[in-house]
């Protein structure tokens, strides 16, 4: 049995890209909410590996967590996944909290500096 390893290379301008190591022609499927997606491209590279590309449909990017899975269509084995976080789902996210704290700290620094100038 051929073991497949799919390694992400980048996510750029809405296109997920990866390199698949497989001796045989792969049969992959990309899904979102258990529904197959169109546009998954698999092309053989010069070094005998497979370039995998998936343009993420813009209509699937929305509030919440949107998870995409790339798997072997023959065995169902998940090979890679990625997610987008957006909208209100981030309100409780630690990164959003840090950004809010930074903004408040900047405001306090400006107010403190103004106070120091006025009382000097």
C-alpha positions as CSV (number, residue, x, y, z in Angstrom):
1,X,0.0,0.0,0.0
2,X,1.3,3.4,-1.0
3,X,1.7,5.8,2.0
4,X,0.8,9.4,1.1
5,X,2.2,12.4,3.0
6,X,0.7,15.9,2.1
7,X,2.8,18.8,3.4
8,X,1.4,22.4,3.3
9,X,3.8,24.8,1.5
10,X,1.7,28.0,1.8
11,X,-1.6,29.7,1.8
12,X,-1.4,32.7,-0.4
13,X,-4.2,34.9,-1.9
14,X,-6.9,32.4,-1.0
15,X,-5.1,29.4,-2.5
16,X,-3.9,26.6,-0.3
17,X,-0.8,24.8,-1.7
18,X,1.0,21.6,-0.7
19,X,3.3,18.9,-1.9
20,X,2.1,15.3,-1.8
21,X,4.6,12.3,-1.7
22,X,3.0,9.3,-3.4
23,X,4.3,6.7,-5.8
24,X,0.9,6.3,-7.4
25,X,-1.5,8.8,-9.0
26,X,-3.4,10.2,-6.1
27,X,-7.1,10.5,-6.0
28,X,-7.9,13.4,-3.6
29,X,-11.0,15.2,-2.5
30,X,-11.4,18.5,-0.7
31,X,-14.4,19.0,1.6
32,X,-16.0,21.7,3.7
33,X,-18.8,20.7,6.1
34,X,-18.6,17.1,4.6
35,X,-19.4,18.5,1.1
36,X,-16.9,18.0,-1.7
37,X,-15.4,21.1,-3.2
38,X,-14.6,21.8,-6.9
39,X,-11.2,23.1,-8.0
40,X,-8.8,20.8,-6.3
41,X,-5.7,20.6,-8.6
42,X,-3.2,17.8,-8.5
43,X,-0.2,17.9,-10.9
44,X,3.0,15.9,-11.1
45,X,6.2,17.7,-10.4
46,X,9.6,17.2,-12.0
47,X,10.9,15.5,-8.9
48,X,8.1,12.8,-9.0
49,X,6.0,14.4,-6.3
50,X,2.6,16.0,-6.7
51,X,1.7,19.6,-6.4
52,X,-1.7,20.1,-4.7
53,X,-3.7,23.4,-5.0
54,X,-7.1,24.4,-3.7
55,X,-8.5,27.9,-4.4
56,X,-10.8,28.5,-1.4
57,X,-14.2,29.6,-2.7
58,X,-14.9,33.1,-1.3
59,X,-18.5,32.3,-0.6
60,X,-17.3,29.8,2.0
61,X,-15.5,32.4,4.1
62,X,-17.8,33.7,6.7
63,X,-18.2,34.3,10.5
64,X,-17.1,31.5,12.7
65,X,-14.6,28.7,12.0
66,X,-14.5,27.3,8.5
67,X,-12.6,24.0,8.2
68,X,-11.4,22.5,5.0
69,X,-10.1,18.9,4.7
70,X,-8.1,17.3,2.0
71,X,-8.3,13.5,2.0
72,X,-7.6,10.4,0.0
73,X,-10.9,9.7,-1.8
74,X,-10.2,5.9,-1.9
75,X,-9.5,5.3,1.8
76,X,-11.0,8.4,3.3
77,X,-7.8,9.1,5.2
78,X,-7.4,12.8,6.0
79,X,-4.1,14.1,4.7
80,X,-4.3,17.8,5.5
81,X,-6.7,20.4,6.9
82,X,-6.8,24.1,7.4
83,X,-9.3,26.6,8.9
84,X,-10.3,30.2,8.6
85,X,-11.5,32.1,11.7
86,X,-13.6,35.2,11.2
87,X,-16.1,37.6,12.5
88,X,-17.7,37.2,15.9
89,X,-16.0,33.9,16.6
90,X,-12.8,35.9,17.3
91,X,-14.4,38.0,20.0
92,X,-13.3,35.5,22.7
93,X,-10.0,34.7,20.9
94,X,-6.9,35.5,22.9
95,X,-5.3,37.3,19.9
96,X,-8.3,39.6,19.7
97,X,-8.0,40.3,23.4
98,X,-4.3,41.1,23.0
99,X,-5.1,43.6,20.2
100,X,-7.7,45.3,22.4
101,X,-5.2,45.5,25.2
102,X,-2.6,47.0,22.9
103,X,-5.1,49.7,21.8
104,X,-6.0,50.5,25.4
105,X,-2.3,50.7,26.4
106,X,-1.6,53.1,23.5
107,X,-4.5,55.3,24.6
108,X,-3.2,55.3,28.2
109,X,0.3,56.1,27.1
110,X,-0.9,59.1,25.1
111,X,-3.1,60.3,28.0
112,X,-0.2,59.9,30.5
113,X,2.2,61.8,28.2
114,X,-0.3,64.6,27.7
115,X,-0.8,64.8,31.5
116,X,3.0,65.0,32.0
117,X,3.3,67.8,29.5
118,X,0.4,69.8,31.0
119,X,1.7,69.5,34.6
120,X,5.3,70.2,33.9
